[in-house]
């Protein structure tokens, strides 16, 4: 179940690049989840690291903005 959640988060992050949303993000999330599941524990760690990196970058960028 954790791998599916990570796959969904990876798909969401990949879809945010183009900003259109919708079916493309769901398809990318499903594909990323499938690939990560096939890779076993390494794939789970890789997907979690990708999502963590994106969250860290977003938080860092939001702190830089002046009020």
PQR file with spaces between the fields and no chain letter, atoms N, CA, C, O and H, PARSE charges and radii, in Angstrom:
ATOM       1  N    UNK     1       0.823   -1.186    0.000 -0.4000 1.5000
ATOM       2  CA   UNK     1       0.000    0.000    0.000 -0.0000 2.0000
ATOM       3  C    UNK     1       0.872    1.257    0.000  0.5500 1.7000
ATOM       4  O    UNK     1       0.535    2.248   -0.648 -0.5500 1.4000
ATOM       5  N    UNK     2       1.972    1.217    0.713 -0.4000 1.5000
ATOM       6  CA   UNK     2       2.869    2.367    0.753 -0.0000 2.0000
ATOM       7  C    UNK     2       3.420    2.672   -0.632  0.5500 1.7000
ATOM       8  O    UNK     2       3.608    3.834   -0.993 -0.5500 1.4000
ATOM       9  H    UNK     2       2.246    0.412    1.239  0.4000 1.0000
ATOM      10  N    UNK     3       3.674    1.629   -1.401 -0.4000 1.5000
ATOM      11  CA   UNK     3       4.201    1.839   -2.748 -0.0000 2.0000
ATOM      12  C    UNK     3       3.184    2.520   -3.651  0.5500 1.7000
ATOM      13  O    UNK     3       3.553    3.309   -4.521 -0.5500 1.4000
ATOM      14  H    UNK     3       3.521    0.685   -1.109  0.4000 1.0000
ATOM      15  N    UNK     4       1.918    2.222   -3.451 -0.4000 1.5000
ATOM      16  CA   UNK     4       0.881    2.894   -4.246 -0.0000 2.0000
ATOM      17  C    UNK     4       0.771    4.371   -3.888  0.5500 1.7000
ATOM      18  O    UNK     4       0.579    5.217   -4.761 -0.5500 1.4000
ATOM      19  H    UNK     4       1.618    1.581   -2.744  0.4000 1.0000
ATOM      20  N    UNK     5       0.894    4.671   -2.610 -0.4000 1.5000
ATOM      21  CA   UNK     5       0.858    6.070   -2.179 -0.0000 2.0000
ATOM      22  C    UNK     5       2.049    6.827   -2.756  0.5500 1.7000
ATOM      23  O    UNK     5       1.900    7.944   -3.251 -0.5500 1.4000
ATOM      24  H    UNK     5       1.051    3.984   -1.901  0.4000 1.0000
ATOM      25  N    UNK     6       3.230    6.217   -2.692 -0.4000 1.5000
ATOM      26  CA   UNK     6       4.416    6.860   -3.249 -0.0000 2.0000
ATOM      27  C    UNK     6       4.270    7.023   -4.756  0.5500 1.7000
ATOM      28  O    UNK     6       4.668    8.051   -5.305 -0.5500 1.4000
ATOM      29  H    UNK     6       3.351    5.310   -2.290  0.4000 1.0000
ATOM      30  N    UNK     7       3.708    6.031   -5.432 -0.4000 1.5000
ATOM      31  CA   UNK     7       3.460    6.137   -6.870 -0.0000 2.0000
ATOM      32  C    UNK     7       2.512    7.289   -7.196  0.5500 1.7000
ATOM      33  O    UNK     7       2.718    8.011   -8.172 -0.5500 1.4000
ATOM      34  H    UNK     7       3.384    5.196   -4.986  0.4000 1.0000
ATOM      35  N    UNK     8       1.489    7.454   -6.387 -0.4000 1.5000
ATOM      36  CA   UNK     8       0.555    8.564   -6.602 -0.0000 2.0000
ATOM      37  C    UNK     8       1.237    9.908   -6.384  0.5500 1.7000
ATOM      38  O    UNK     8       1.009   10.852   -7.140 -0.5500 1.4000
ATOM      39  H    UNK     8       1.322    6.868   -5.595  0.4000 1.0000
ATOM      40  N    UNK     9       2.072    9.997   -5.354 -0.4000 1.5000
ATOM      41  CA   UNK     9       2.785   11.251   -5.097 -0.0000 2.0000
ATOM      42  C    UNK     9       3.791   11.563   -6.201  0.5500 1.7000
ATOM      43  O    UNK     9       3.951   12.721   -6.587 -0.5500 1.4000
ATOM      44  H    UNK     9       2.258    9.230   -4.740  0.4000 1.0000
ATOM      45  N    UNK    10       4.465   10.542   -6.706 -0.4000 1.5000
ATOM      46  CA   UNK    10       5.388   10.744   -7.816 -0.0000 2.0000
ATOM      47  C    UNK    10       4.626   11.226   -9.050  0.5500 1.7000
ATOM      48  O    UNK    10       5.079   12.141   -9.737 -0.5500 1.4000
ATOM      49  H    UNK    10       4.335    9.601   -6.393  0.4000 1.0000
ATOM      50  N    UNK    11       3.494   10.630   -9.330 -0.4000 1.5000
ATOM      51  CA   UNK    11       2.675   11.062  -10.460 -0.0000 2.0000
ATOM      52  C    UNK    11       2.201   12.497  -10.319  0.5500 1.7000
ATOM      53  O    UNK    11       2.174   13.251  -11.291 -0.5500 1.4000
ATOM      54  H    UNK    11       3.126    9.887   -8.771  0.4000 1.0000
ATOM      55  N    UNK    12       1.829   12.867   -9.108 -0.4000 1.5000
ATOM      56  CA   UNK    12       1.387   14.247   -8.871 -0.0000 2.0000
ATOM      57  C    UNK    12       2.526   15.227   -9.099  0.5500 1.7000
ATOM      58  O    UNK    12       2.335   16.273   -9.719 -0.5500 1.4000
ATOM      59  H    UNK    12       1.851   12.254   -8.318  0.4000 1.0000
ATOM      60  N    UNK    13       3.711   14.893   -8.600 -0.4000 1.5000
ATOM      61  CA   UNK    13       4.859   15.778   -8.779 -0.0000 2.0000
ATOM      62  C    UNK    13       5.262   15.888  -10.247  0.5500 1.7000
ATOM      63  O    UNK    13       5.633   16.965  -10.713 -0.5500 1.4000
ATOM      64  H    UNK    13       3.867   14.043   -8.097  0.4000 1.0000
ATOM      65  N    UNK    14       5.190   14.779  -10.969 -0.4000 1.5000
ATOM      66  CA   UNK    14       5.525   14.810  -12.393 -0.0000 2.0000
ATOM      67  C    UNK    14       4.501   15.624  -13.169  0.5500 1.7000
ATOM      68  O    UNK    14       4.851   16.305  -14.133 -0.5500 1.4000
ATOM      69  H    UNK    14       4.889   13.904  -10.590  0.4000 1.0000
ATOM      70  N    UNK    15       3.250   15.558  -12.760 -0.4000 1.5000
ATOM      71  CA   UNK    15       2.193   16.281  -13.460 -0.0000 2.0000
ATOM      72  C    UNK    15       2.238   17.776  -13.160  0.5500 1.7000
ATOM      73  O    UNK    15       1.790   18.577  -13.980 -0.5500 1.4000
ATOM      74  H    UNK    15       2.966   15.005  -11.977  0.4000 1.0000
ATOM      75  N    UNK    16       2.753   18.155  -12.036 -0.4000 1.5000
ATOM      76  CA   UNK    16       2.829   19.577  -11.696 -0.0000 2.0000
ATOM      77  C    UNK    16       3.800   20.334  -12.580  0.5500 1.7000
ATOM      78  O    UNK    16       3.729   21.560  -12.663 -0.5500 1.4000
ATOM      79  H    UNK    16       3.117   17.504  -11.370  0.4000 1.0000
ATOM      80  N    UNK    17       4.699   19.636  -13.237 -0.4000 1.5000
ATOM      81  CA   UNK    17       5.659   20.301  -14.119 -0.0000 2.0000
ATOM      82  C    UNK    17       4.970   21.052  -15.241  0.5500 1.7000
ATOM      83  O    UNK    17       5.316   22.197  -15.530 -0.5500 1.4000
ATOM      84  H    UNK    17       4.757   18.640  -13.169  0.4000 1.0000
ATOM      85  N    UNK    18       3.983   20.406  -15.883 -0.4000 1.5000
ATOM      86  CA   UNK    18       3.318   21.063  -17.007 -0.0000 2.0000
ATOM      87  C    UNK    18       2.091   21.856  -16.582  0.5500 1.7000
ATOM      88  O    UNK    18       1.622   22.714  -17.331 -0.5500 1.4000
ATOM      89  H    UNK    18       3.701   19.476  -15.648  0.4000 1.0000
ATOM      90  N    UNK    19       1.563   21.581  -15.394 -0.4000 1.5000
ATOM      91  CA   UNK    19       0.476   22.378  -14.855 -0.0000 2.0000
ATOM      92  C    UNK    19      -0.903   22.089  -15.403  0.5500 1.7000
ATOM      93  O    UNK    19      -1.864   22.754  -15.016 -0.5500 1.4000
ATOM      94  H    UNK    19       1.944   20.884  -14.786  0.4000 1.0000
ATOM      95  N    UNK    20      -1.034   21.119  -16.293 -0.4000 1.5000
ATOM      96  CA   UNK    20      -2.351   20.884  -16.878 -0.0000 2.0000
ATOM      97  C    UNK    20      -3.226   19.994  -16.002  0.5500 1.7000
ATOM      98  O    UNK    20      -4.443   20.174  -15.973 -0.5500 1.4000
ATOM      99  H    UNK    20      -0.253   20.578  -16.608  0.4000 1.0000
ATOM     100  N    UNK    21      -2.636   19.041  -15.288 -0.4000 1.5000
ATOM     101  CA   UNK    21      -3.397   18.169  -14.395 -0.0000 2.0000
ATOM     102  C    UNK    21      -4.250   17.172  -15.160  0.5500 1.7000
ATOM     103  O    UNK    21      -4.226   17.117  -16.390 -0.5500 1.4000
ATOM     104  H    UNK    21      -1.647   18.895  -15.312  0.4000 1.0000
ATOM     105  N    UNK    22      -4.993   16.398  -14.412 -0.4000 1.5000
ATOM     106  CA   UNK    22      -5.928   15.481  -15.037 -0.0000 2.0000
ATOM     107  C    UNK    22      -5.412   14.080  -15.242  0.5500 1.7000
ATOM     108  O    UNK    22      -4.685   13.535  -14.412 -0.5500 1.4000
ATOM     109  H    UNK    22      -5.012   16.443  -13.413  0.4000 1.0000
ATOM     110  N    UNK    23      -5.797   13.511  -16.357 -0.4000 1.5000
ATOM     111  CA   UNK    23      -5.537   12.110  -16.645 -0.0000 2.0000
ATOM     112  C    UNK    23      -4.052   11.794  -16.791  0.5500 1.7000
ATOM     113  O    UNK    23      -3.616   10.693  -16.456 -0.5500 1.4000
ATOM     114  H    UNK    23      -6.387   13.954  -17.032  0.4000 1.0000
ATOM     115  N    UNK    24      -3.284   12.741  -17.283 -0.4000 1.5000
ATOM     116  CA   UNK    24      -1.860   12.503  -17.482 -0.0000 2.0000
ATOM     117  C    UNK    24      -1.169   12.191  -16.154  0.5500 1.7000
ATOM     118  O    UNK    24      -0.340   11.283  -16.091 -0.5500 1.4000
ATOM     119  H    UNK    24      -3.639   13.635  -17.555  0.4000 1.0000
ATOM     120  N    UNK    25      -1.491   12.916  -15.115 -0.4000 1.5000
ATOM     121  CA   UNK    25      -0.890   12.674  -13.806 -0.0000 2.0000
ATOM     122  C    UNK    25      -1.269   11.318  -13.246  0.5500 1.7000
ATOM     123  O    UNK    25      -0.446   10.640  -12.630 -0.5500 1.4000
ATOM     124  H    UNK    25      -2.164   13.654  -15.166  0.4000 1.0000
ATOM     125  N    UNK    26      -2.513   10.923  -13.458 -0.4000 1.5000
ATOM     126  CA   UNK    26      -2.960    9.611  -12.987 -0.0000 2.0000
ATOM     127  C    UNK    26      -2.221    8.500  -13.727  0.5500 1.7000
ATOM     128  O    UNK    26      -1.806    7.514  -13.119 -0.5500 1.4000
ATOM     129  H    UNK    26      -3.181   11.474  -13.959  0.4000 1.0000
ATOM     130  N    UNK    27      -2.059    8.659  -15.026 -0.4000 1.5000
ATOM     131  CA   UNK    27      -1.351    7.648  -15.808 -0.0000 2.0000
ATOM     132  C    UNK    27       0.122    7.583  -15.418  0.5500 1.7000
ATOM     133  O    UNK    27       0.684    6.494  -15.296 -0.5500 1.4000
ATOM     134  H    UNK    27      -2.396    9.460  -15.520  0.4000 1.0000
ATOM     135  N    UNK    28       0.744    8.733  -15.224 -0.4000 1.5000
ATOM     136  CA   UNK    28       2.143    8.754  -14.814 -0.0000 2.0000
ATOM     137  C    UNK    28       2.315    8.159  -13.419  0.5500 1.7000
ATOM     138  O    UNK    28       3.288    7.452  -13.156 -0.5500 1.4000
ATOM     139  H    UNK    28       0.287    9.617  -15.324  0.4000 1.0000
ATOM     140  N    UNK    29       1.386    8.440  -12.542 -0.4000 1.5000
ATOM     141  CA   UNK    29       1.443    7.869  -11.199 -0.0000 2.0000
ATOM     142  C    UNK    29       1.297    6.364  -11.215  0.5500 1.7000
ATOM     143  O    UNK    29       1.993    5.658  -10.485 -0.5500 1.4000
ATOM     144  H    UNK    29       0.595    9.014  -12.756  0.4000 1.0000
ATOM     145  N    UNK    30       0.390    5.867  -12.048 -0.4000 1.5000
ATOM     146  CA   UNK    30       0.209    4.421  -12.163 -0.0000 2.0000
ATOM     147  C    UNK    30       1.457    3.769  -12.733  0.5500 1.7000
ATOM     148  O    UNK    30       1.905    2.736  -12.236 -0.5500 1.4000
ATOM     149  H    UNK    30      -0.176    6.441  -12.641  0.4000 1.0000
ATOM     150  N    UNK    31       2.020    4.371  -13.777 -0.4000 1.5000
ATOM     151  CA   UNK    31       3.225    3.818  -14.394 -0.0000 2.0000
ATOM     152  C    UNK    31       4.404    3.871  -13.423  0.5500 1.7000
ATOM     153  O    UNK    31       5.161    2.907  -13.306 -0.5500 1.4000
ATOM     154  H    UNK    31       1.656    5.210  -14.180  0.4000 1.0000
ATOM     155  N    UNK    32       4.555    4.984  -12.737 -0.4000 1.5000
ATOM     156  CA   UNK    32       5.655    5.105  -11.772 -0.0000 2.0000
ATOM     157  C    UNK    32       5.479    4.104  -10.638  0.5500 1.7000
ATOM     158  O    UNK    32       6.453    3.501  -10.189 -0.5500 1.4000
ATOM     159  H    UNK    32       3.940    5.767  -12.832  0.4000 1.0000
ATOM     160  N    UNK    33       4.265    3.923  -10.179 -0.4000 1.5000
ATOM     161  CA   UNK    33       4.002    2.949   -9.123 -0.0000 2.0000
ATOM     162  C    UNK    33       4.312    1.538   -9.561  0.5500 1.7000
ATOM     163  O    UNK    33       4.855    0.749   -8.787 -0.5500 1.4000
ATOM     164  H    UNK    33       3.474    4.413  -10.544  0.4000 1.0000
ATOM     165  N    UNK    34       3.973    1.210  -10.797 -0.4000 1.5000
ATOM     166  CA   UNK    34       4.264   -0.124  -11.322 -0.0000 2.0000
ATOM     167  C    UNK    34       5.766   -0.364  -11.428  0.5500 1.7000
ATOM     168  O    UNK    34       6.264   -1.430  -11.064 -0.5500 1.4000
ATOM     169  H    UNK    34       3.532    1.851  -11.426  0.4000 1.0000
ATOM     170  N    UNK    35       6.468    0.624  -11.923 -0.4000 1.5000
ATOM     171  CA   UNK    35       7.919    0.494  -12.065 -0.0000 2.0000
ATOM     172  C    UNK    35       8.568    0.389  -10.689  0.5500 1.7000
ATOM     173  O    UNK    35       9.453   -0.441  -10.482 -0.5500 1.4000
ATOM     174  H    UNK    35       6.063    1.490  -12.219  0.4000 1.0000
ATOM     175  N    UNK    36       8.138    1.217   -9.760 -0.4000 1.5000
ATOM     176  CA   UNK    36       8.721    1.197   -8.423 -0.0000 2.0000
ATOM     177  C    UNK    36       8.439   -0.126   -7.716  0.5500 1.7000
ATOM     178  O    UNK    36       9.290   -0.632   -6.983 -0.5500 1.4000
ATOM     179  H    UNK    36       7.419    1.891   -9.928  0.4000 1.0000
ATOM     180  N    UNK    37       7.256   -0.686   -7.930 -0.4000 1.5000
ATOM     181  CA   UNK    37       6.929   -1.979   -7.325 -0.0000 2.0000
ATOM     182  C    UNK    37       7.808   -3.095   -7.872  0.5500 1.7000
ATOM     183  O    UNK    37       8.195   -3.998   -7.130 -0.5500 1.4000
ATOM     184  H    UNK    37       6.565   -0.275   -8.526  0.4000 1.0000
ATOM     185  N    UNK    38       8.119   -3.045   -9.139 -0.4000 1.5000
ATOM     186  CA   UNK    38       8.955   -4.071   -9.755 -0.0000 2.0000
ATOM     187  C    UNK    38      10.395   -3.995   -9.251  0.5500 1.7000
ATOM     188  O    UNK    38      11.110   -4.997   -9.259 -0.5500 1.4000
ATOM     189  H    UNK    38       7.805   -2.312   -9.742  0.4000 1.0000
ATOM     190  N    UNK    39      10.814   -2.827   -8.820 -0.4000 1.5000
ATOM     191  CA   UNK    39      12.178   -2.639   -8.342 -0.0000 2.0000
ATOM     192  C    UNK    39      12.349   -3.078   -6.890  0.5500 1.7000
ATOM     193  O    UNK    39      13.473   -3.150   -6.392 -0.5500 1.4000
ATOM     194  H    UNK    39      10.233   -2.013   -8.814  0.4000 1.0000
ATOM     195  N    UNK    40      11.252   -3.369   -6.214 -0.4000 1.5000
ATOM     196  CA   UNK    40      11.330   -3.843   -4.831 -0.0000 2.0000
ATOM     197  C    UNK    40      11.620   -2.719   -3.842  0.5500 1.7000
ATOM     198  O    UNK    40      11.210   -1.580   -4.065 -0.5500 1.4000
ATOM     199  H    UNK    40      10.339   -3.310   -6.618  0.4000 1.0000
ATOM     200  N    UNK    41      12.314   -3.023   -2.763 -0.4000 1.5000
ATOM     201  CA   UNK    41      12.593   -2.015   -1.734 -0.0000 2.0000
ATOM     202  C    UNK    41      13.410   -0.832   -2.254  0.5500 1.7000
ATOM     203  O    UNK    41      13.236    0.297   -1.795 -0.5500 1.4000
ATOM     204  H    UNK    41      12.647   -3.949   -2.582  0.4000 1.0000
ATOM     205  N    UNK    42      14.301   -1.095   -3.213 -0.4000 1.5000
ATOM     206  CA   UNK    42      15.081   -0.007   -3.789 -0.0000 2.0000
ATOM     207  C    UNK    42      14.174    0.986   -4.514  0.5500 1.7000
ATOM     208  O    UNK    42      14.387    2.195   -4.427 -0.5500 1.4000
ATOM     209  H    UNK    42      14.442   -2.012   -3.586  0.4000 1.0000
ATOM     210  N    UNK    43      13.177    0.492   -5.220 -0.4000 1.5000
ATOM     211  CA   UNK    43      12.241    1.366   -5.925 -0.0000 2.0000
ATOM     212  C    UNK    43      11.421    2.205   -4.965  0.5500 1.7000
ATOM     213  O    UNK    43      11.155    3.378   -5.225 -0.5500 1.4000
ATOM     214  H    UNK    43      13.004   -0.490   -5.291  0.4000 1.0000
ATOM     215  N    UNK    44      11.018    1.602   -3.849 -0.4000 1.5000
ATOM     216  CA   UNK    44      10.272    2.354   -2.843 -0.0000 2.0000
ATOM     217  C    UNK    44      11.133    3.476   -2.281  0.5500 1.7000
ATOM     218  O    UNK    44      10.670    4.607   -2.133 -0.5500 1.4000
ATOM     219  H    UNK    44      11.234    0.648   -3.637  0.4000 1.0000
ATOM     220  N    UNK    45      12.384    3.163   -1.967 -0.4000 1.5000
ATOM     221  CA   UNK    45      13.298    4.176   -1.433 -0.0000 2.0000
ATOM     222  C    UNK    45      13.557    5.268   -2.473  0.5500 1.7000
ATOM     223  O    UNK    45      13.615    6.450   -2.133 -0.5500 1.4000
ATOM     224  H    UNK    45      12.761    2.244   -2.087  0.4000 1.0000
ATOM     225  N    UNK    46      13.711    4.876   -3.728 -0.4000 1.5000
ATOM     226  CA   UNK    46      13.950    5.836   -4.799 -0.0000 2.0000
ATOM     227  C    UNK    46      12.763    6.782   -4.978  0.5500 1.7000
ATOM     228  O    UNK    46      12.944    7.994   -5.101 -0.5500 1.4000
ATOM     229  H    UNK    46      13.663    3.916   -4.004  0.4000 1.0000
ATOM     230  N    UNK    47      11.554    6.229   -4.992 -0.4000 1.5000
ATOM     231  CA   UNK    47      10.356    7.063   -5.126 -0.0000 2.0000
ATOM     232  C    UNK    47      10.166    7.990   -3.942  0.5500 1.7000
ATOM     233  O    UNK    47       9.808    9.155   -4.112 -0.5500 1.4000
ATOM     234  H    UNK    47      11.407    5.245   -4.893  0.4000 1.0000
ATOM     235  N    UNK    48      10.404    7.478   -2.740 -0.4000 1.5000
ATOM     236  CA   UNK    48      10.273    8.309   -1.543 -0.0000 2.0000
ATOM     237  C    UNK    48      11.311    9.424   -1.542  0.5500 1.7000
ATOM     238  O    UNK    48      11.021   10.544   -1.122 -0.5500 1.4000
ATOM     239  H    UNK    48      10.695    6.531   -2.601  0.4000 1.0000
ATOM     240  N    UNK    49      12.521    9.123   -2.011 -0.4000 1.5000
ATOM     241  CA   UNK    49      13.572   10.143   -2.082 -0.0000 2.0000
ATOM     242  C    UNK    49      13.204   11.234   -3.085  0.5500 1.7000
ATOM     243  O    UNK    49      13.451   12.414   -2.836 -0.5500 1.4000
ATOM     244  H    UNK    49      12.757    8.214   -2.353  0.4000 1.0000
ATOM     245  N    UNK    50      12.615   10.846   -4.218 -0.4000 1.5000
ATOM     246  CA   UNK    50      12.209   11.827   -5.226 -0.0000 2.0000
ATOM     247  C    UNK    50      11.139   12.765   -4.677  0.5500 1.7000
ATOM     248  O    UNK    50      11.227   13.983   -4.835 -0.5500 1.4000
ATOM     249  H    UNK    50      12.414    9.887   -4.420  0.4000 1.0000
ATOM     250  N    UNK    51      10.145   12.195   -4.039 -0.4000 1.5000
ATOM     251  CA   UNK    51       9.065   13.011   -3.473 -0.0000 2.0000
ATOM     252  C    UNK    51       9.613   13.905   -2.364  0.5500 1.7000
ATOM     253  O    UNK    51       9.251   15.079   -2.276 -0.5500 1.4000
ATOM     254  H    UNK    51      10.074   11.206   -3.910  0.4000 1.0000
ATOM     255  N    UNK    52      10.478   13.358   -1.523 -0.4000 1.5000
ATOM     256  CA   UNK    52      11.077   14.151   -0.449 -0.0000 2.0000
ATOM     257  C    UNK    52      11.899   15.310   -0.977  0.5500 1.7000
ATOM     258  O    UNK    52      11.856   16.411   -0.428 -0.5500 1.4000
ATOM     259  H    UNK    52      10.772   12.405   -1.594  0.4000 1.0000
ATOM     260  N    UNK    53      12.653   15.063   -2.048 -0.4000 1.5000
ATOM     261  CA   UNK    53      13.455   16.121   -2.658 -0.0000 2.0000
ATOM     262  C    UNK    53      12.570   17.240   -3.191  0.5500 1.7000
ATOM     263  O    UNK    53      12.859   18.421   -2.996 -0.5500 1.4000
ATOM     264  H    UNK    53      12.688   14.169   -2.494  0.4000 1.0000
ATOM     265  N    UNK    54      11.495   16.860   -3.861 -0.4000 1.5000
ATOM     266  CA   UNK    54      10.586   17.876   -4.400 -0.0000 2.0000
ATOM     267  C    UNK    54       9.924   18.689   -3.291  0.5500 1.7000
ATOM     268  O    UNK    54       9.782   19.906   -3.410 -0.5500 1.4000
ATOM     269  H    UNK    54      11.260   15.901   -4.019  0.4000 1.0000
ATOM     270  N    UNK    55       9.520   18.019   -2.215 -0.4000 1.5000
ATOM     271  CA   UNK    55       8.919   18.738   -1.097 -0.0000 2.0000
ATOM     272  C    UNK    55       9.920   19.682   -0.439  0.5500 1.7000
ATOM     273  O    UNK    55       9.575   20.804   -0.070 -0.5500 1.4000
ATOM     274  H    UNK    55       9.635   17.030   -2.118  0.4000 1.0000
ATOM     275  N    UNK    56      11.161   19.222   -0.296 -0.4000 1.5000
ATOM     276  CA   UNK    56      12.211   20.054    0.283 -0.0000 2.0000
ATOM     277  C    UNK    56      12.469   21.287   -0.570  0.5500 1.7000
ATOM     278  O    UNK    56      12.584   22.394   -0.045 -0.5500 1.4000
ATOM     279  H    UNK    56      11.441   18.310   -0.596  0.4000 1.0000
ATOM     280  N    UNK    57      12.560   21.099   -1.886 -0.4000 1.5000
ATOM     281  CA   UNK    57      12.787   22.228   -2.787 -0.0000 2.0000
ATOM     282  C    UNK    57      11.633   23.227   -2.748  0.5500 1.7000
ATOM     283  O    UNK    57      11.854   24.438   -2.767 -0.5500 1.4000
ATOM     284  H    UNK    57      12.466   20.200   -2.313  0.4000 1.0000
ATOM     285  N    UNK    58      10.407   22.719   -2.692 -0.4000 1.5000
ATOM     286  CA   UNK    58       9.244   23.608   -2.646 -0.0000 2.0000
ATOM     287  C    UNK    58       9.215   24.406   -1.351  0.5500 1.7000
ATOM     288  O    UNK    58       8.892   25.593   -1.354 -0.5500 1.4000
ATOM     289  H    UNK    58      10.228   21.735   -2.676  0.4000 1.0000
ATOM     290  N    UNK    59       9.552   23.754   -0.246 -0.4000 1.5000
ATOM     291  CA   UNK    59       9.569   24.444    1.043 -0.0000 2.0000
ATOM     292  C    UNK    59      10.685   25.483    1.085  0.5500 1.7000
ATOM     293  O    UNK    59      10.498   26.583    1.603 -0.5500 1.4000
ATOM     294  H    UNK    59       9.815   22.789   -0.244  0.4000 1.0000
ATOM     295  N    UNK    60      11.836   25.132    0.541 -0.4000 1.5000
ATOM     296  CA   UNK    60      12.969   26.047    0.502 -0.0000 2.0000
ATOM     297  C    UNK    60      12.644   27.274   -0.351  0.5500 1.7000
ATOM     298  O    UNK    60      12.996   28.397    0.011 -0.5500 1.4000
ATOM     299  H    UNK    60      11.988   24.238    0.120  0.4000 1.0000
ATOM     300  N    UNK    61      11.972   27.056   -1.484 -0.4000 1.5000
ATOM     301  CA   UNK    61      11.597   28.164   -2.367 -0.0000 2.0000
ATOM     302  C    UNK    61      10.552   29.057   -1.706  0.5500 1.7000
ATOM     303  O    UNK    61      10.579   30.272   -1.905 -0.5500 1.4000
ATOM     304  H    UNK    61      11.686   26.144   -1.778  0.4000 1.0000
ATOM     305  N    UNK    62       9.649   28.501   -0.939 -0.4000 1.5000
ATOM     306  CA   UNK    62       8.619   29.312   -0.300 -0.0000 2.0000
ATOM     307  C    UNK    62       9.206   30.174    0.825  0.5500 1.7000
ATOM     308  O    UNK    62       8.677   31.246    1.120 -0.5500 1.4000
ATOM     309  H    UNK    62       9.628   27.514   -0.777  0.4000 1.0000
ATOM     310  N    UNK    63      10.274   29.720    1.443 -0.4000 1.5000
ATOM     311  CA   UNK    63      10.904   30.515    2.497 -0.0000 2.0000
ATOM     312  C    UNK    63      11.706   31.676    1.929  0.5500 1.7000
ATOM     313  O    UNK    63      11.924   32.670    2.623 -0.5500 1.4000
ATOM     314  H    UNK    63      10.703   28.849    1.204  0.4000 1.0000
ATOM     315  N    UNK    64      12.141   31.572    0.700 -0.4000 1.5000
ATOM     316  CA   UNK    64      12.923   32.636    0.060 -0.0000 2.0000
ATOM     317  C    UNK    64      12.081   33.833   -0.336  0.5500 1.7000
ATOM     318  O    UNK    64      12.593   34.951   -0.406 -0.5500 1.4000
ATOM     319  H    UNK    64      11.963   30.765    0.136  0.4000 1.0000
ATOM     320  N    UNK    65      10.813   33.624   -0.593 -0.4000 1.5000
ATOM     321  CA   UNK    65       9.948   34.703   -1.066 -0.0000 2.0000
ATOM     322  C    UNK    65       9.789   35.779    0.001  0.5500 1.7000
ATOM     323  O    UNK    65       9.461   35.482    1.150 -0.5500 1.4000
ATOM     324  H    UNK    65      10.397   32.717   -0.536  0.4000 1.0000
ATOM     325  N    UNK    66      10.020   37.009   -0.380 -0.4000 1.5000
ATOM     326  CA   UNK    66       9.789   38.088    0.598 -0.0000 2.0000
ATOM     327  C    UNK    66       8.300   38.370    0.754  0.5500 1.7000
ATOM     328  O    UNK    66       7.522   38.180   -0.181 -0.5500 1.4000
ATOM     329  H    UNK    66      10.287   37.250   -1.314  0.4000 1.0000
ATOM     330  N    UNK    67       7.917   38.814    1.915 -0.4000 1.5000
ATOM     331  CA   UNK    67       6.516   39.138    2.165 -0.0000 2.0000
ATOM     332  C    UNK    67       6.220   40.465    1.623  0.5500 1.7000
ATOM     333  O    UNK    67       5.087   40.935    1.727 -0.5500 1.4000
ATOM     334  H    UNK    67       8.549   38.968    2.675  0.4000 1.0000
